[in-house]
Amino acid sequence: MFSFFGFGKNKLKEAVKNGAVIIDVRTPHEYDQGKVPGSINIPVDRISVSIERIKAINKPVIVCCASGARSGTAKQILNKAGIQHVLNGGSWENVLKVYKQI
């Protein structure tokens, strides 16, 4: 089964299980209202200036936001910067559900 975001739930679950870094691209205020444990908050408007920091993590990346729109933008920015192992997890709540299953 594939989601609107172009990957199956199993792929997301596998990435979380294997230690992918979760980057939440919502604003700091939104992030403070609820988040996936261990996630990193880098607002979508800061992704471009955070490329080297993200590359240095040297792990697959899952991006999430409130609905999947901003994380889709973040995924495109990261892919254009040469970071290929990026999944759009959609909403942070969706990623949290998968995270809790691990």
MMTF fields as JSON, N, C-alpha, C and O atoms, coordinates in Angstrom:
{
  "mmtfVersion": "1.0.0",
  "mmtfProducer": "UNKNOWN",
  "numBonds": 407,
  "numAtoms": 408,
  "numGroups": 102,
  "numChains": 1,
  "numModels": 1,
  "chainsPerModel": [1],
  "groupsPerChain": [102],
  "chainIdList": ["A"],
  "bondAtomList": [4, 2, 8, 6, 12, 10, 16, 14, 20, 18, 24, 22, 28, 26, 32, 30, 36, 34, 40, 38, 44, 42, 48, 46, 52, 50, 56, 54, 60, 58, 64, 62, 68, 66, 72, 70, 76, 74, 80, 78, 84, 82, 88, 86, 92, 90, 96, 94, 100, 98, 104, 102, 108, 106, 112, 110, 116, 114, 120, 118, 124, 122, 128, 126, 132, 130, 136, 134, 140, 138, 144, 142, 148, 146, 152, 150, 156, 154, 160, 158, 164, 162, 168, 166, 172, 170, 176, 174, 180, 178, 184, 182, 188, 186, 192, 190, 196, 194, 200, 198, 204, 202, 208, 206, 212, 210, 216, 214, 220, 218, 224, 222, 228, 226, 232, 230, 236, 234, 240, 238, 244, 242, 248, 246, 252, 250, 256, 254, 260, 258, 264, 262, 268, 266, 272, 270, 276, 274, 280, 278, 284, 282, 288, 286, 292, 290, 296, 294, 300, 298, 304, 302, 308, 306, 312, 310, 316, 314, 320, 318, 324, 322, 328, 326, 332, 330, 336, 334, 340, 338, 344, 342, 348, 346, 352, 350, 356, 354, 360, 358, 364, 362, 368, 366, 372, 370, 376, 374, 380, 378, 384, 382, 388, 386, 392, 390, 396, 394, 400, 398, 404, 402],
  "bondOrderList": [1, 1, 1, 1, 1, 1, 1, 1, 1, 1, 1, 1, 1, 1, 1, 1, 1, 1, 1, 1, 1, 1, 1, 1, 1, 1, 1, 1, 1, 1, 1, 1, 1, 1, 1, 1, 1, 1, 1, 1, 1, 1, 1, 1, 1, 1, 1, 1, 1, 1, 1, 1, 1, 1, 1, 1, 1, 1, 1, 1, 1, 1, 1, 1, 1, 1, 1, 1, 1, 1, 1, 1, 1, 1, 1, 1, 1, 1, 1, 1, 1, 1, 1, 1, 1, 1, 1, 1, 1, 1, 1, 1, 1, 1, 1, 1, 1, 1, 1, 1, 1],
  "groupList": [{"groupName": "MET", "atomNameList": ["N", "CA", "C", "O"], "elementList": ["N", "C", "C", "O"], "formalChargeList": [0, 0, 0, 0], "bondAtomList": [1, 0, 2, 1, 3, 2], "bondOrderList": [1, 1, 2], "singleLetterCode": "M", "chemCompType": "L-PEPTIDE LINKING"}, {"groupName": "PHE", "atomNameList": ["N", "CA", "C", "O"], "elementList": ["N", "C", "C", "O"], "formalChargeList": [0, 0, 0, 0], "bondAtomList": [1, 0, 2, 1, 3, 2], "bondOrderList": [1, 1, 2], "singleLetterCode": "F", "chemCompType": "L-PEPTIDE LINKING"}, {"groupName": "SER", "atomNameList": ["N", "CA", "C", "O"], "elementList": ["N", "C", "C", "O"], "formalChargeList": [0, 0, 0, 0], "bondAtomList": [1, 0, 2, 1, 3, 2], "bondOrderList": [1, 1, 2], "singleLetterCode": "S", "chemCompType": "L-PEPTIDE LINKING"}, {"groupName": "GLY", "atomNameList": ["N", "CA", "C", "O"], "elementList": ["N", "C", "C", "O"], "formalChargeList": [0, 0, 0, 0], "bondAtomList": [1, 0, 2, 1, 3, 2], "bondOrderList": [1, 1, 2], "singleLetterCode": "G", "chemCompType": "PEPTIDE LINKING"}, {"groupName": "LYS", "atomNameList": ["N", "CA", "C", "O"], "elementList": ["N", "C", "C", "O"], "formalChargeList": [0, 0, 0, 0], "bondAtomList": [1, 0, 2, 1, 3, 2], "bondOrderList": [1, 1, 2], "singleLetterCode": "K", "chemCompType": "L-PEPTIDE LINKING"}, {"groupName": "ASN", "atomNameList": ["N", "CA", "C", "O"], "elementList": ["N", "C", "C", "O"], "formalChargeList": [0, 0, 0, 0], "bondAtomList": [1, 0, 2, 1, 3, 2], "bondOrderList": [1, 1, 2], "singleLetterCode": "N", "chemCompType": "L-PEPTIDE LINKING"}, {"groupName": "LEU", "atomNameList": ["N", "CA", "C", "O"], "elementList": ["N", "C", "C", "O"], "formalChargeList": [0, 0, 0, 0], "bondAtomList": [1, 0, 2, 1, 3, 2], "bondOrderList": [1, 1, 2], "singleLetterCode": "L", "chemCompType": "L-PEPTIDE LINKING"}, {"groupName": "GLU", "atomNameList": ["N", "CA", "C", "O"], "elementList": ["N", "C", "C", "O"], "formalChargeList": [0, 0, 0, 0], "bondAtomList": [1, 0, 2, 1, 3, 2], "bondOrderList": [1, 1, 2], "singleLetterCode": "E", "chemCompType": "L-PEPTIDE LINKING"}, {"groupName": "ALA", "atomNameList": ["N", "CA", "C", "O"], "elementList": ["N", "C", "C", "O"], "formalChargeList": [0, 0, 0, 0], "bondAtomList": [1, 0, 2, 1, 3, 2], "bondOrderList": [1, 1, 2], "singleLetterCode": "A", "chemCompType": "L-PEPTIDE LINKING"}, {"groupName": "VAL", "atomNameList": ["N", "CA", "C", "O"], "elementList": ["N", "C", "C", "O"], "formalChargeList": [0, 0, 0, 0], "bondAtomList": [1, 0, 2, 1, 3, 2], "bondOrderList": [1, 1, 2], "singleLetterCode": "V", "chemCompType": "L-PEPTIDE LINKING"}, {"groupName": "ILE", "atomNameList": ["N", "CA", "C", "O"], "elementList": ["N", "C", "C", "O"], "formalChargeList": [0, 0, 0, 0], "bondAtomList": [1, 0, 2, 1, 3, 2], "bondOrderList": [1, 1, 2], "singleLetterCode": "I", "chemCompType": "L-PEPTIDE LINKING"}, {"groupName": "ASP", "atomNameList": ["N", "CA", "C", "O"], "elementList": ["N", "C", "C", "O"], "formalChargeList": [0, 0, 0, 0], "bondAtomList": [1, 0, 2, 1, 3, 2], "bondOrderList": [1, 1, 2], "singleLetterCode": "D", "chemCompType": "L-PEPTIDE LINKING"}, {"groupName": "ARG", "atomNameList": ["N", "CA", "C", "O"], "elementList": ["N", "C", "C", "O"], "formalChargeList": [0, 0, 0, 0], "bondAtomList": [1, 0, 2, 1, 3, 2], "bondOrderList": [1, 1, 2], "singleLetterCode": "R", "chemCompType": "L-PEPTIDE LINKING"}, {"groupName": "THR", "atomNameList": ["N", "CA", "C", "O"], "elementList": ["N", "C", "C", "O"], "formalChargeList": [0, 0, 0, 0], "bondAtomList": [1, 0, 2, 1, 3, 2], "bondOrderList": [1, 1, 2], "singleLetterCode": "T", "chemCompType": "L-PEPTIDE LINKING"}, {"groupName": "PRO", "atomNameList": ["N", "CA", "C", "O"], "elementList": ["N", "C", "C", "O"], "formalChargeList": [0, 0, 0, 0], "bondAtomList": [1, 0, 2, 1, 3, 2], "bondOrderList": [1, 1, 2], "singleLetterCode": "P", "chemCompType": "L-PEPTIDE LINKING"}, {"groupName": "HIS", "atomNameList": ["N", "CA", "C", "O"], "elementList": ["N", "C", "C", "O"], "formalChargeList": [0, 0, 0, 0], "bondAtomList": [1, 0, 2, 1, 3, 2], "bondOrderList": [1, 1, 2], "singleLetterCode": "H", "chemCompType": "L-PEPTIDE LINKING"}, {"groupName": "TYR", "atomNameList": ["N", "CA", "C", "O"], "elementList": ["N", "C", "C", "O"], "formalChargeList": [0, 0, 0, 0], "bondAtomList": [1, 0, 2, 1, 3, 2], "bondOrderList": [1, 1, 2], "singleLetterCode": "Y", "chemCompType": "L-PEPTIDE LINKING"}, {"groupName": "GLN", "atomNameList": ["N", "CA", "C", "O"], "elementList": ["N", "C", "C", "O"], "formalChargeList": [0, 0, 0, 0], "bondAtomList": [1, 0, 2, 1, 3, 2], "bondOrderList": [1, 1, 2], "singleLetterCode": "Q", "chemCompType": "L-PEPTIDE LINKING"}, {"groupName": "CYS", "atomNameList": ["N", "CA", "C", "O"], "elementList": ["N", "C", "C", "O"], "formalChargeList": [0, 0, 0, 0], "bondAtomList": [1, 0, 2, 1, 3, 2], "bondOrderList": [1, 1, 2], "singleLetterCode": "C", "chemCompType": "L-PEPTIDE LINKING"}, {"groupName": "TRP", "atomNameList": ["N", "CA", "C", "O"], "elementList": ["N", "C", "C", "O"], "formalChargeList": [0, 0, 0, 0], "bondAtomList": [1, 0, 2, 1, 3, 2], "bondOrderList": [1, 1, 2], "singleLetterCode": "W", "chemCompType": "L-PEPTIDE LINKING"}],
  "groupTypeList": [0, 1, 2, 1, 1, 3, 1, 3, 4, 5, 4, 6, 4, 7, 8, 9, 4, 5, 3, 8, 9, 10, 10, 11, 9, 12, 13, 14, 15, 7, 16, 11, 17, 3, 4, 9, 14, 3, 2, 10, 5, 10, 14, 9, 11, 12, 10, 2, 9, 2, 10, 7, 12, 10, 4, 8, 10, 5, 4, 14, 9, 10, 9, 18, 18, 8, 2, 3, 8, 12, 2, 3, 13, 8, 4, 17, 10, 6, 5, 4, 8, 3, 10, 17, 15, 9, 6, 5, 3, 3, 2, 19, 7, 5, 9, 6, 4, 9, 16, 4, 17, 10],
  "groupIdList": [1, 2, 3, 4, 5, 6, 7, 8, 9, 10, 11, 12, 13, 14, 15, 16, 17, 18, 19, 20, 21, 22, 23, 24, 25, 26, 27, 28, 29, 30, 31, 32, 33, 34, 35, 36, 37, 38, 39, 40, 41, 42, 43, 44, 45, 46, 47, 48, 49, 50, 51, 52, 53, 54, 55, 56, 57, 58, 59, 60, 61, 62, 63, 64, 65, 66, 67, 68, 69, 70, 71, 72, 73, 74, 75, 76, 77, 78, 79, 80, 81, 82, 83, 84, 85, 86, 87, 88, 89, 90, 91, 92, 93, 94, 95, 96, 97, 98, 99, 100, 101, 102],
  "secStructList": [7, 5, 7, 6, 6, 1, 1, 5, 2, 2, 2, 2, 2, 2, 2, 2, 2, 6, 6, 7, 3, 3, 3, 3, 7, 1, 7, 2, 2, 2, 2, 2, 6, 7, 7, 7, 6, 6, 7, 3, 3, 7, 7, 4, 4, 4, 6, 4, 4, 4, 2, 2, 2, 2, 2, 2, 2, 7, 1, 7, 3, 3, 3, 3, 3, 1, 1, 1, 2, 2, 2, 2, 2, 2, 2, 2, 2, 2, 2, 2, 6, 6, 7, 7, 7, 3, 3, 3, 3, 3, 3, 2, 2, 2, 2, 2, 2, 2, 2, 2, 2, 7],
  "xCoordList": [0.84, 0.0, 0.88, 1.782, 0.63, 1.414, 0.571, -0.626, 1.191, 0.491, 0.607, 1.32, -0.086, -0.041, 1.381, 1.721, 2.198, 3.542, 4.555, 5.734, 4.136, 5.011, 5.805, 6.747, 5.472, 6.161, 5.17, 4.16, 5.464, 4.582, 4.86, 5.948, 3.864, 4.038, 5.173, 5.874, 5.37, 6.449, 7.813, 8.722, 7.962, 9.232, 9.494, 10.623, 8.457, 8.59, 8.93, 9.815, 8.224, 8.467, 9.891, 10.564, 10.343, 11.702, 12.735, 13.731, 12.497, 13.431, 13.505, 14.593, 12.352, 12.332, 13.063, 13.878, 12.765, 13.373, 14.893, 15.619, 15.361, 16.796, 17.52, 18.68, 16.839, 17.511, 17.576, 18.439, 16.678, 16.654, 16.412, 15.679, 17.019, 16.799, 15.486, 15.207, 14.697, 13.406, 13.567, 13.908, 13.318, 13.404, 11.997, 11.334, 11.561, 10.248, 10.436, 11.167, 9.781, 10.02, 8.974, 8.874, 8.192, 7.223, 7.957, 9.157, 7.225, 7.801, 8.134, 7.563, 9.05, 9.35, 8.105, 7.97, 7.204, 5.981, 5.143, 4.666, 4.963, 4.203, 4.896, 4.244, 6.202, 6.995, 6.846, 6.758, 6.82, 6.667, 5.303, 5.144, 4.319, 2.971, 2.85, 1.882, 3.814, 3.814, 4.834, 5.002, 5.53, 6.602, 6.88, 6.438, 7.62, 8.097, 9.33, 10.235, 9.384, 10.555, 11.845, 11.916, 12.849, 14.136, 14.229, 15.287, 13.134, 13.168, 13.926, 14.129, 14.336, 15.056, 14.127, 13.478, 14.068, 13.237, 14.112, 14.948, 13.898, 14.532, 13.402, 12.985, 12.897, 11.792, 12.137, 13.292, 11.128, 11.349, 12.107, 12.892, 11.896, 12.612, 14.074, 14.818, 14.5, 15.897, 16.603, 17.793, 15.871, 16.456, 17.652, 18.699, 17.508, 18.591, 19.883, 20.963, 19.79, 21.01, 21.491, 22.52, 20.751, 21.119, 21.599, 21.752, 21.84, 22.216, 23.46, 23.466, 24.497, 25.743, 25.515, 26.048, 24.745, 24.406, 23.675, 23.96, 22.744, 21.969, 22.845, 22.743, 23.708, 24.631, 25.541, 25.844, 25.976, 26.891, 26.26, 26.977, 24.948, 24.261, 24.535, 24.624, 24.667, 25.04, 24.098, 24.538, 22.81, 21.771, 20.625, 20.492, 19.799, 18.578, 17.732, 17.811, 16.934, 16.154, 14.66, 14.255, 13.866, 12.413, 12.022, 12.334, 11.346, 10.863, 9.363, 8.639, 8.913, 7.482, 7.101, 7.96, 5.805, 5.291, 3.874, 3.595, 2.986, 1.61, 0.765, -0.09, 1.005, 0.148, 0.907, 0.344, 2.153, 2.935, 3.357, 4.215, 2.77, 3.098, 4.497, 5.315, 4.767, 6.089, 7.18, 8.298, 6.853, 7.859, 8.146, 9.261, 7.157, 7.382, 8.353, 9.234, 8.188, 9.11, 10.509, 11.49, 10.603, 11.901, 12.583, 13.791, 11.826, 12.38, 12.972, 14.065, 12.264, 12.767, 14.071, 15.011, 14.129, 15.344, 16.512, 17.615, 16.262, 17.315, 17.773, 18.971, 16.836, 17.203, 18.05, 19.038, 17.679, 18.447, 19.841, 20.762, 20.009, 21.319, 22.147, 23.259, 21.603, 22.351, 22.071, 22.726, 21.112, 20.727, 19.575, 18.447, 19.879, 18.918, 18.047, 16.938, 18.512, 17.752, 16.833, 17.069, 15.777, 14.834, 13.418, 13.013, 12.682, 11.277, 10.411, 10.722, 9.337, 8.346, 7.386, 6.584, 7.47, 6.615, 5.223, 4.379, 4.966, 3.663, 3.554, 4.46, 2.453, 2.265, 3.132, 3.45, 3.502, 4.309, 3.521, 4.1, 2.203, 1.365, 1.413, 1.376, 1.495, 1.643, 2.975, 3.028, 4.029, 5.351, 5.351, 5.953, 4.681, 4.601, 3.914, 4.356, 2.853, 2.155, 3.104, 3.14, 3.858, 4.831, 5.911, 6.301, 6.397, 7.437, 6.993, 7.782, 5.741, 5.218, 5.092, 5.048, 5.036, 4.931, 6.272, 6.322, 7.328, 8.677, 9.05, 10.146],
  "yCoordList": [-1.186, 0.0, 1.243, 1.364, 2.147, 3.37, 4.558, 4.613, 5.487, 6.679, 7.784, 7.646, 8.855, 10.046, 10.58, 11.197, 10.352, 10.915, 10.062, 10.416, 8.944, 8.209, 7.087, 6.589, 6.679, 5.55, 4.785, 5.332, 3.529, 2.718, 2.927, 3.352, 2.623, 2.734, 1.863, 2.22, 0.701, -0.185, 0.462, 0.254, 1.24, 1.926, 2.968, 3.113, 3.679, 4.654, 3.947, 4.377, 2.868, 2.104, 1.562, 1.607, 1.052, 0.518, 1.62, 1.401, 2.798, 3.914, 4.335, 4.571, 4.43, 4.789, 3.719, 4.029, 2.48, 1.359, 1.341, 0.98, 1.729, 1.708, 2.993, 3.184, 3.878, 5.05, 6.278, 7.133, 6.385, 7.606, 8.809, 8.716, 9.916, 11.141, 11.767, 11.836, 12.213, 12.832, 14.34, 14.85, 15.038, 16.499, 17.047, 16.805, 17.78, 18.416, 19.831, 20.623, 20.153, 21.438, 22.499, 23.515, 22.261, 23.268, 24.4, 24.312, 25.442, 26.548, 26.076, 25.091, 26.763, 26.382, 26.36, 25.485, 27.314, 27.349, 26.092, 25.48, 25.708, 24.488, 23.262, 22.392, 23.207, 22.079, 21.932, 20.819, 23.059, 23.036, 22.517, 22.1, 22.533, 22.066, 20.546, 19.982, 19.892, 18.436, 18.007, 18.668, 16.891, 16.459, 14.972, 14.349, 14.423, 13.054, 13.076, 13.88, 12.216, 12.183, 11.988, 11.14, 12.781, 12.675, 13.389, 13.396, 13.989, 14.702, 16.013, 16.518, 16.546, 17.818, 18.827, 18.512, 20.018, 21.062, 21.982, 22.722, 21.916, 22.848, 23.362, 22.661, 24.563, 25.091, 25.071, 25.253, 24.85, 24.706, 25.895, 25.723, 27.081, 28.252, 28.286, 29.173, 27.33, 27.228, 25.998, 25.795, 25.183, 23.95, 24.254, 23.62, 25.208, 25.526, 25.899, 25.519, 26.636, 27.049, 25.986, 26.159, 24.889, 23.803, 22.562, 21.504, 22.669, 21.516, 20.82, 19.599, 21.572, 20.944, 20.237, 19.15, 20.834, 20.209, 18.887, 17.893, 18.879, 17.673, 16.613, 15.434, 17.02, 16.078, 15.438, 14.248, 16.226, 15.732, 14.65, 13.851, 14.613, 13.583, 12.206, 11.207, 12.173, 10.963, 9.779, 8.643, 10.073, 9.055, 9.392, 10.535, 8.4, 8.719, 9.714, 9.769, 10.489, 11.556, 11.335, 10.965, 11.571, 11.622, 13.053, 13.546, 13.725, 15.074, 15.02, 14.247, 15.848, 15.903, 17.333, 18.175, 17.593, 18.921, 18.74, 17.745, 19.669, 19.548, 18.686, 17.926, 18.805, 18.106, 17.31, 16.397, 17.632, 17.0, 17.961, 17.629, 19.145, 20.121, 20.709, 20.696, 21.219, 21.805, 20.741, 21.001, 19.548, 18.486, 18.073, 17.657, 18.185, 17.932, 18.937, 18.581, 20.192, 21.241, 20.969, 21.093, 20.598, 20.309, 19.139, 19.18, 18.104, 16.942, 17.367, 16.931, 18.209, 18.685, 19.466, 19.285, 20.327, 21.113, 20.187, 20.363, 19.198, 18.265, 17.42, 17.196, 16.952, 16.174, 16.992, 16.488, 18.249, 19.119, 19.384, 19.654, 19.31, 19.524, 18.237, 18.223, 17.159, 15.914, 14.925, 13.886, 15.225, 14.301, 13.461, 13.937, 12.212, 11.385, 10.507, 10.151, 10.155, 9.259, 10.072, 10.197, 10.623, 11.47, 10.949, 10.748, 10.734, 10.348, 11.481, 12.09, 11.76, 12.706, 11.892, 11.116, 12.07, 11.339, 11.916, 11.357, 13.035, 13.679, 14.421, 15.161, 14.224, 14.945, 14.347, 13.158, 15.183, 14.686, 13.65, 12.738, 13.794, 12.825, 11.457, 10.433, 11.43, 10.177, 9.519, 8.316, 10.295, 9.764, 9.292, 8.267, 10.033, 9.645, 8.283, 7.459, 8.04, 6.75, 5.611, 4.573, 5.819, 4.799, 4.644, 3.523, 5.743, 5.73, 4.912, 4.157, 5.063, 4.358, 2.856, 2.077, 2.446, 1.024, 0.307, -0.923, 1.053, 0.461, 0.03, -0.489],
  "zCoordList": [0.0, 0.0, 0.0, 0.829, -0.903, -0.985, -0.581, -0.865, 0.071, 0.522, -0.516, -1.51, -0.28, -1.123, -1.251, -2.259, -0.255, -0.233, -0.974, -1.011, -1.571, -2.458, -1.814, -2.429, -0.631, -0.023, 0.83, 1.274, 1.052, 1.876, 3.352, 3.739, 4.17, 5.625, 6.103, 7.05, 5.45, 5.854, 5.654, 6.458, 4.597, 4.352, 5.446, 5.914, 5.841, 6.92, 8.228, 8.968, 8.499, 9.725, 9.747, 10.776, 8.611, 8.515, 8.753, 9.443, 8.184, 8.364, 9.828, 10.353, 10.487, 11.913, 12.722, 13.591, 12.427, 13.15, 12.987, 13.913, 11.818, 11.535, 11.911, 11.545, 12.642, 13.185, 12.308, 12.506, 11.338, 10.524, 11.432, 12.417, 11.1, 11.864, 11.399, 10.202, 12.348, 12.042, 12.177, 13.245, 11.087, 11.078, 10.908, 9.899, 11.902, 11.903, 11.378, 11.973, 10.264, 9.608, 9.942, 9.254, 11.001, 11.453, 12.185, 12.444, 12.507, 13.268, 14.682, 15.151, 15.369, 16.754, 17.645, 18.501, 17.448, 18.258, 18.026, 18.982, 16.764, 16.454, 17.057, 17.635, 16.918, 17.422, 18.932, 19.45, 19.63, 21.09, 21.526, 22.674, 20.637, 20.967, 20.916, 21.426, 20.314, 20.207, 19.18, 18.156, 19.444, 18.55, 18.726, 19.691, 17.776, 17.86, 18.771, 18.55, 19.783, 20.659, 19.856, 18.967, 20.182, 19.509, 18.175, 17.545, 17.739, 16.46, 16.605, 17.709, 15.469, 15.4, 14.731, 13.734, 15.272, 14.665, 13.822, 14.34, 12.513, 11.579, 10.697, 9.774, 10.953, 10.142, 8.651, 8.266, 7.832, 6.389, 5.814, 4.881, 6.338, 5.804, 6.234, 5.814, 7.067, 7.511, 6.938, 7.179, 6.182, 5.634, 4.736, 4.867, 3.836, 2.891, 3.587, 3.135, 4.678, 5.385, 6.366, 7.017, 6.471, 7.381, 6.637, 7.248, 5.341, 4.519, 5.071, 5.226, 5.364, 5.842, 7.175, 7.4, 8.041, 9.329, 9.103, 9.771, 8.169, 7.884, 7.226, 7.563, 6.289, 5.663, 6.709, 6.625, 7.694, 8.73, 9.6, 10.202, 9.673, 10.461, 9.855, 10.568, 8.532, 7.804, 8.069, 8.246, 8.092, 8.258, 7.313, 6.876, 6.998, 6.253, 7.048, 8.276, 6.343, 6.953, 6.683, 5.582, 7.716, 7.573, 7.899, 8.983, 6.98, 7.241, 7.497, 6.87, 8.422, 8.741, 9.085, 9.349, 9.077, 9.417, 9.953, 10.622, 9.675, 10.15, 9.211, 9.666, 7.893, 6.935, 5.886, 5.281, 5.662, 4.61, 3.52, 2.702, 3.493, 2.447, 2.645, 1.725, 3.837, 4.089, 4.062, 3.618, 4.535, 4.497, 3.052, 2.739, 2.177, 0.759, 0.171, -0.612, 0.552, 0.115, 0.65, -0.082, 1.929, 2.545, 1.839, 1.603, 1.504, 0.804, -0.534, -0.895, -1.267, -2.56, -2.384, -3.158, -1.377, -1.116, -0.791, -1.308, 0.07, 0.462, -0.72, -0.895, -1.529, -2.718, -3.679, -4.214, -3.907, -4.802, -4.264, -5.036, -2.942, -2.314, -2.281, -1.753, -2.845, -2.918, -1.805, -1.725, -0.949, 0.115, -0.448, -0.573, -0.783, -1.506, -0.622, -1.02, 0.546, 1.415, 2.323, 3.524, 1.715, 2.432, 2.182, 1.037, 3.255, 3.161, 3.681, 4.704, 2.982, 3.482, 4.346, 3.827, 5.656, 6.575, 6.697, 7.398, 6.019, 6.14, 7.453, 7.838, 8.132, 9.401, 10.5, 10.484, 11.442, 12.564, 13.356, 13.946, 13.366, 14.086, 13.415, 14.097, 12.099, 11.371, 11.73, 11.988, 11.746, 12.106, 13.556, 13.878, 14.428, 15.839, 15.991, 16.792, 15.241, 15.297, 14.921, 15.583, 13.866, 13.431, 14.484, 14.809, 15.016, 16.056, 17.267, 17.835, 17.656, 18.826, 18.576, 19.528, 17.334, 16.991, 17.089, 17.119, 17.136, 17.158, 18.564, 18.78]
}
